[in-house]
Amino acid sequence: MTKIELFFKYLENRGLAPSTLNTYRAFARRIDVEKRSHEQIKKIILSLKSNHQLSCKTFYQSYLKYINDVEKLNDLMALKLPPLPVKYFPTISIDELYAKTTQRESNTYSTNRSLIVIRFLFETGLRISELYTIKEVGSRLYVLGKGNKYRQFFYKQDTWDIVKFYISKKSLPIRATLMTAVHRLFGDEFTLHSLRRSFATHMLKNGAEVKVVQKQLGHSSVNTTYRYFQLTEEESFNIYSNFINKKHVQI
C-alpha cells in the first residue's frame, strides 16, 4: 500500500466521519501528495476557494504529521491563509422545532418517524453519524464519537422512548431521508448539521454553562463550541444599535 492509502486506513481506524473522509479524499486527489512537491501543494491550497483552503491545509497537515515530516509540517503551519468572511449560519428556534416536529395521526409512519428523530437530534446535539451508534446502559445513553471514543449524552426521556422503539425495530431513517425531511420542514438552506448548531445556540443563549454544551457535543475544544453559537444578523445588528444609540455621559 502507498503512504496515502495507509494514511486513509489510519483515519478510518480513528473513526472519522464518512463525510470528513470523503472531503479528505477529494483533497488528496486535488493536491496529489505523492507526485507534487511541497511548494506546489502550498500553491494549490492558496488557489482554492476561501472556504476550502483551511480544510485542505488541515488535511495536508494531518498527512505530514502521520508520515512524521517535521520540516514540511513546520513550514506548512507558517503558511498564512486569507481570513474567512464572517458568515451567519441559519438556526432553528426551539418553538419552531417543536411546532414542526409534532407527530400527527394524519401523517404516514415514515413521516412521524423522521419528525421524532429530527426532534431528538435537536434535543441532544448529536452528529448524524452518532445517531446510529447509540448504546443504552441502564438509564444512561452513549454514542461513539470522534476518535472512536464513547461519550455519555443527556436526553429527554419521552423523545428517547419513541426513538428507542425505532432502534429496536432496526428502522431508523437513513441520512438522505432525514436530510430531505429537514429541507421540507425548514428550507433548503438548512442541513442536518443545522440541528446541532441550533441546539448549541439555544443552550448558550439561555445561559447554559459552555463546558456542559461542549461535553454534550463532544468537542475537544471549547473554542469549537463557541463557534457553534449563532446570533442572526438581525440580532447582532440590534445589539449593535442598542449600544451605539445609547446616550453617553460626556466628561
C-alpha positions as CSV (number, residue, x, y, z in Angstrom):
1,M,0.0,0.0,0.0
2,T,1.1,3.6,-0.7
3,K,1.6,6.1,2.1
4,I,-1.6,7.9,1.3
5,E,-3.5,4.6,1.3
6,L,-2.1,3.7,4.7
7,F,-2.9,7.2,5.9
8,F,-6.6,6.8,5.0
9,K,-6.6,3.4,6.7
10,Y,-5.3,5.1,9.8
11,L,-8.1,7.8,9.5
12,E,-10.8,5.1,9.2
13,N,-9.5,3.3,12.3
14,R,-9.6,6.6,14.1
15,G,-13.3,6.8,13.4
16,L,-13.5,9.9,11.3
17,A,-17.0,10.6,9.9
18,P,-17.6,9.4,6.4
19,S,-18.3,12.9,5.2
20,T,-14.9,14.0,6.5
21,L,-13.2,11.1,4.9
22,N,-14.9,11.9,1.6
23,T,-13.7,15.5,1.8
24,Y,-10.2,14.4,2.6
25,R,-10.2,12.0,-0.4
26,A,-11.2,14.8,-2.7
27,F,-8.4,17.0,-1.4
28,A,-5.9,14.0,-1.7
29,R,-6.9,13.8,-5.4
30,R,-6.5,17.6,-5.8
31,I,-3.1,18.1,-4.3
32,D,-1.7,14.6,-5.1
33,V,0.8,14.5,-2.2
34,E,2.9,11.6,-3.7
35,K,3.5,13.3,-7.0
36,R,3.7,17.0,-6.3
37,S,6.3,19.0,-4.4
38,H,5.6,20.7,-1.1
39,E,5.8,24.1,-2.8
40,Q,3.4,23.1,-5.5
41,I,0.9,21.8,-2.9
42,K,1.1,25.1,-1.0
43,K,0.3,27.0,-4.1
44,I,-2.7,24.7,-4.8
45,I,-4.0,25.3,-1.3
46,L,-3.8,29.1,-1.8
47,S,-5.5,28.8,-5.2
48,L,-8.6,27.1,-3.7
49,K,-11.8,28.9,-2.8
50,S,-11.5,30.6,0.6
51,N,-13.9,28.2,2.3
52,H,-11.8,25.2,1.2
53,Q,-8.3,26.5,2.0
54,L,-8.3,25.8,5.7
55,S,-9.8,22.3,5.3
56,C,-7.3,21.3,2.6
57,K,-4.4,22.7,4.7
58,T,-5.7,20.7,7.7
59,F,-5.8,17.5,5.6
60,Y,-2.2,18.1,4.4
61,Q,-1.1,18.9,7.9
62,S,-2.6,15.7,9.2
63,Y,-0.8,13.7,6.5
64,L,2.6,15.3,7.2
65,K,2.1,14.5,10.9
66,Y,1.3,10.9,10.0
67,I,4.5,10.5,7.9
68,N,6.5,12.5,10.5
69,D,7.8,15.1,8.1
70,V,8.6,17.7,10.7
71,E,10.3,20.1,8.3
72,K,7.4,20.4,5.9
73,L,4.9,20.4,8.7
74,N,6.6,23.4,10.4
75,D,6.7,25.2,7.0
76,L,3.0,24.5,6.3
77,M,2.0,25.7,9.8
78,A,3.6,29.0,9.0
79,L,1.5,29.4,5.8
80,K,-0.9,32.2,6.3
81,L,-4.4,31.9,4.8
82,P,-6.6,34.9,3.9
83,P,-9.2,35.4,6.7
84,L,-12.6,33.9,6.0
85,P,-15.5,36.3,5.7
86,V,-17.9,36.3,8.7
87,K,-20.9,34.1,7.8
88,Y,-24.2,33.8,9.5
89,F,-25.5,30.3,9.6
90,P,-29.3,29.8,9.8
91,T,-30.6,28.3,13.1
92,I,-33.9,26.9,14.2
93,S,-35.7,28.2,17.3
94,I,-36.9,25.6,19.8
95,D,-40.5,26.9,19.3
96,E,-40.3,26.4,15.6
97,L,-38.7,23.0,16.0
98,Y,-41.4,21.6,18.3
99,A,-44.2,23.1,16.2
100,K,-42.9,21.4,13.0
101,T,-41.9,18.1,14.5
102,T,-45.2,17.3,16.3
103,Q,-46.4,13.9,15.4
104,R,-49.9,13.6,13.9
105,E,-52.2,10.7,13.2
106,S,-52.8,12.0,9.7
107,N,-49.0,11.6,8.9
108,T,-47.6,8.5,7.4
109,Y,-45.5,6.1,9.6
110,S,-42.3,7.2,7.9
111,T,-43.1,10.9,8.3
112,N,-43.7,10.6,12.0
113,R,-40.5,8.6,12.4
114,S,-38.4,11.3,10.6
115,L,-40.1,14.0,12.7
116,I,-39.2,12.4,16.1
117,V,-35.6,11.6,15.0
118,I,-35.2,15.3,13.9
119,R,-36.5,16.4,17.3
120,F,-34.1,14.0,19.0
121,L,-31.1,15.3,17.1
122,F,-32.0,18.9,18.1
123,E,-32.6,18.0,21.7
124,T,-29.3,16.1,22.0
125,G,-27.0,17.9,19.6
126,L,-25.7,14.6,18.2
127,R,-23.9,14.3,14.9
128,I,-26.0,12.3,12.4
129,S,-23.3,9.6,12.3
130,E,-23.5,9.2,16.0
131,L,-27.3,8.5,15.9
132,Y,-26.6,5.0,14.6
133,T,-24.1,4.2,17.3
134,I,-26.3,4.8,20.4
135,K,-25.8,2.3,23.3
136,E,-28.1,2.2,26.4
137,V,-26.5,1.3,29.7
138,G,-29.1,1.4,32.4
139,S,-30.6,4.9,32.3
140,R,-27.6,6.4,30.5
141,L,-27.0,6.8,26.8
142,Y,-23.7,6.7,25.0
143,V,-22.5,7.3,21.4
144,L,-19.4,6.5,19.5
145,G,-17.9,9.9,18.7
146,K,-14.8,11.1,17.0
147,G,-11.6,9.2,17.8
148,N,-13.6,6.0,18.3
149,K,-14.4,7.1,21.9
150,Y,-17.8,6.6,23.6
151,R,-19.3,9.5,25.4
152,Q,-22.4,9.9,27.5
153,F,-25.0,12.4,26.5
154,F,-28.2,13.8,28.0
155,Y,-31.6,13.4,26.5
156,K,-35.4,13.9,27.0
157,Q,-37.0,10.7,28.2
158,D,-40.2,11.0,26.2
159,T,-38.5,11.6,22.9
160,W,-36.0,8.8,23.6
161,D,-38.7,6.3,24.3
162,I,-40.1,6.7,20.8
163,V,-36.7,6.8,19.1
164,K,-35.7,3.7,21.1
165,F,-38.7,1.9,19.6
166,Y,-37.5,2.6,16.0
167,I,-34.0,1.5,17.0
168,S,-35.4,-1.8,18.4
169,K,-37.1,-2.4,15.1
170,K,-33.9,-1.5,13.2
171,S,-35.9,1.0,11.3
172,L,-34.2,4.4,11.9
173,P,-34.5,6.6,8.8
174,I,-31.3,6.8,6.7
175,R,-29.4,10.1,6.4
176,A,-30.8,11.0,3.0
177,T,-34.4,10.6,4.2
178,L,-33.7,12.9,7.2
179,M,-32.0,15.5,5.0
180,T,-35.0,15.6,2.7
181,A,-37.3,16.0,5.8
182,V,-35.1,18.9,7.1
183,H,-35.3,20.7,3.8
184,R,-39.1,20.2,3.6
185,L,-39.6,21.4,7.2
186,F,-37.2,24.3,7.4
187,G,-36.0,25.2,3.9
188,D,-33.1,24.3,1.6
189,E,-30.6,26.4,3.5
190,F,-30.8,24.1,6.5
191,T,-29.0,20.8,6.9
192,L,-28.8,18.1,9.5
193,H,-25.8,19.9,11.0
194,S,-28.1,22.9,11.4
195,L,-29.9,21.0,14.1
196,R,-26.7,20.6,16.1
197,R,-25.8,24.2,15.6
198,S,-29.3,25.3,16.7
199,F,-29.0,23.1,19.8
200,A,-25.8,24.8,20.8
201,T,-27.2,28.3,20.1
202,H,-30.4,27.6,22.1
203,M,-28.4,26.2,25.1
204,L,-25.9,29.1,25.2
205,K,-28.5,31.8,24.6
206,N,-30.4,30.5,27.6
207,G,-27.4,30.6,30.0
208,A,-26.1,27.0,29.8
209,E,-22.5,26.6,31.0
210,V,-20.3,26.3,27.9
211,K,-18.5,23.3,29.4
212,V,-21.7,21.3,29.6
213,V,-22.6,22.2,26.0
214,Q,-19.0,21.2,24.9
215,K,-19.3,17.8,26.6
216,Q,-22.7,17.2,25.1
217,L,-21.5,18.0,21.6
218,G,-18.3,16.0,22.0
219,H,-16.0,18.9,21.2
220,S,-12.3,18.6,22.2
221,S,-12.0,22.4,22.4
222,V,-14.4,24.9,23.9
223,N,-13.5,27.3,21.1
224,T,-15.3,25.0,18.7
225,T,-18.4,25.1,20.9
226,Y,-18.3,28.9,20.9
227,R,-18.1,28.9,17.0
228,Y,-21.4,27.0,17.0
229,F,-23.1,29.9,18.8
230,Q,-25.1,31.8,16.2
231,L,-26.8,35.1,16.5
232,T,-28.8,36.1,13.5
233,E,-27.6,39.1,11.5
234,E,-30.7,40.9,12.8
235,E,-29.9,40.0,16.4
236,S,-26.3,41.2,16.0
237,F,-27.5,44.4,14.4
238,N,-30.0,45.1,17.2
239,I,-27.3,44.6,19.9
240,Y,-25.0,47.0,17.9
241,S,-27.8,49.5,17.6
242,N,-28.8,49.4,21.2
243,F,-25.2,50.0,22.2
244,I,-24.3,52.7,19.7
245,N,-27.6,54.6,20.2
246,K,-27.2,54.9,24.0
247,K,-26.7,58.4,25.3
248,H,-23.2,58.5,26.7
249,V,-22.3,60.8,29.6
250,Q,-19.9,63.5,28.4
251,I,-17.0,64.2,30.6
